[in-house]
Amino acid sequence: MNKIQMLISQIDCVDSMITAKIENERAMLNDLFFSQLGTTYQKVSLAEKQVHVKNACSPITSELD
């Protein structure tokens, strides 16, 4: 019975480690996504200000018309 309890304990430990790894990777991917989203937004905003891109959803478009 003692060996079974030890195996269960080791499985629980491995499960905790895998869960933590998955959560860390998910957080890293979310950070990367939002970082790229912010960078893209800044590039689009800069292009709109320089009138290289006309975005129909942007308030700056109505000012130009």
Phi, psi and omega per residue, in radians:
M1 nan -0.587 -3.121
N2 -1.129 -0.672 3.125
K3 -1.172 -0.651 3.112
I4 -1.138 -0.740 3.111
Q5 -1.114 -0.669 3.110
M6 -1.139 -0.746 3.106
L7 -1.107 -0.735 3.113
I8 -1.098 -0.715 3.113
S9 -1.103 -0.739 3.115
Q10 -1.155 -0.685 3.102
I11 -1.116 -0.728 3.097
D12 -1.078 -0.696 3.129
C13 -1.135 -0.792 3.121
V14 -1.111 -0.715 3.112
D15 -1.063 -0.750 3.103
S16 -1.096 -0.718 3.141
M17 -1.157 -0.738 3.136
I18 -1.153 -0.729 3.113
T19 -1.063 -0.765 3.116
A20 -1.106 -0.715 3.121
K21 -1.095 -0.765 3.128
I22 -1.110 -0.753 3.127
E23 -1.111 -0.703 3.106
N24 -1.126 -0.741 3.135
E25 -1.167 -0.676 3.110
R26 -1.106 -0.752 3.111
A27 -1.116 -0.702 3.123
M28 -1.116 -0.742 3.122
L29 -1.147 -0.686 3.092
N30 -1.100 -0.768 3.110
D31 -1.064 -0.758 3.131
L32 -1.106 -0.776 -3.140
F33 -1.059 -0.874 -3.100
F34 -1.208 -0.527 3.053
S35 -1.132 -0.805 3.115
Q36 -1.163 -0.634 3.103
L37 -1.104 -0.747 3.105
G38 -1.128 -0.719 3.114
T39 -1.105 -0.758 3.125
T40 -1.104 -0.746 3.123
Y41 -1.064 -0.742 3.136
Q42 -1.125 -0.682 3.131
K43 -1.162 -0.734 3.126
V44 -1.143 -0.755 3.129
S45 -1.073 -0.748 3.130
L46 -1.122 -0.732 3.126
A47 -1.121 -0.680 3.106
E48 -1.113 -0.722 -3.139
K49 -1.128 -0.556 3.126
Q50 -1.558 0.091 3.102
V51 0.997 0.611 3.033
H52 -1.588 -0.412 -3.115
V53 -2.262 2.379 3.094
K54 -1.959 1.932 -3.103
N55 -1.787 2.053 -3.083
A56 -1.132 -0.377 -3.121
C57 -1.572 -0.109 -3.050
S58 -1.513 2.448 3.061
P59 -1.126 -0.430 -3.132
I60 -1.176 -0.461 -3.133
T61 -1.146 -0.730 -3.110
S62 -1.182 -0.488 3.100
E63 -1.250 -0.519 -3.108
L64 -1.367 -0.492 -3.084
D65 -1.367 nan nan
